[in-house]
Amino acid sequence: MAAGCLFCEIAAGTLAAHVVLETADVMAFLDHRPVFPGHCLLVPRTHVETLPDLPAALVVPVFSEAQRLARAVPLALGAHGTFVAMNNKVSQSVPHLHVHVVPRKTKDGLRGFFWPRVKYESEAAMADTAARIRAALATS
């Protein structure tokens, strides 16, 4: 755990988040400022800043769970697909490797890399979204 790292704190359970997936190696939770509701962040539990820093032993755990999320998010939310992305240093708001899994619908207005952010209607709406994704993960 890196001192002051928000994602390390979430992975350690010392900072609250709407968790949708937990394994020994990774954790996924809802982005608090999503592009669209259901936007998840998948992080390794070990502090790793960028993809080039990711140890070989974590490549399969990180990307196999990213693949599962990319299947589950549309199933849970009625989306048509997902946008899966990762920043390395530039535009990386938290210096801890994280994979964005964003639900997409045809003609949803997302163009290129302009990501207008939205807020959840309420804490209850955020909790409901997380529960739906957890349920879809349980069946995938």
Secondary structure by P-SEA (a helix, b strand, c coil): cccccaaaaaaaccccccccccccccccccccccccccbbbbbbcccccccccccccaaaaaaaaaaaaaacccccccccbbbbbcccccccccccbbbbbbbbcccccccccbbbbbbcccaaaaaaaaaaaaaaaaac
